[in-house]
Amino acid sequence: MDSIGTEARQATALLAAIEAIEAMVAVAVALVGERRRIELDGLEAEVERLCAACLAAPRSAVPAVRVRLLGLVSRLDGLRDAMPRA
């Protein structure tokens, strides 16, 4: 197995994980918009796993991952802003 192929697969998996979390956030924002309660434990656990995986990301994937993570942070900020204040 060549390292370039392995790195490409790791990068693809990491970007797919970011995309999956973005989808989770979109659902959460929609539910909040409908004034429904949401449970964030699952999202938090996924973000923790994503962060750990990012630390092991191949160097070649860092620029693409960074861009996607910045987008994810923006979406998470949007979720925070959509949530009612206590």
Secondary structure, DSSP 8 states (H G I E B T S, - for coil): --HHHHHHHHHHHHHHHHHHHHHHHHHHHHHHHTT-----HHHHHHHHHHHHHHHT--GGGHHHHHHHHHHHHHHHHHHHHHS---
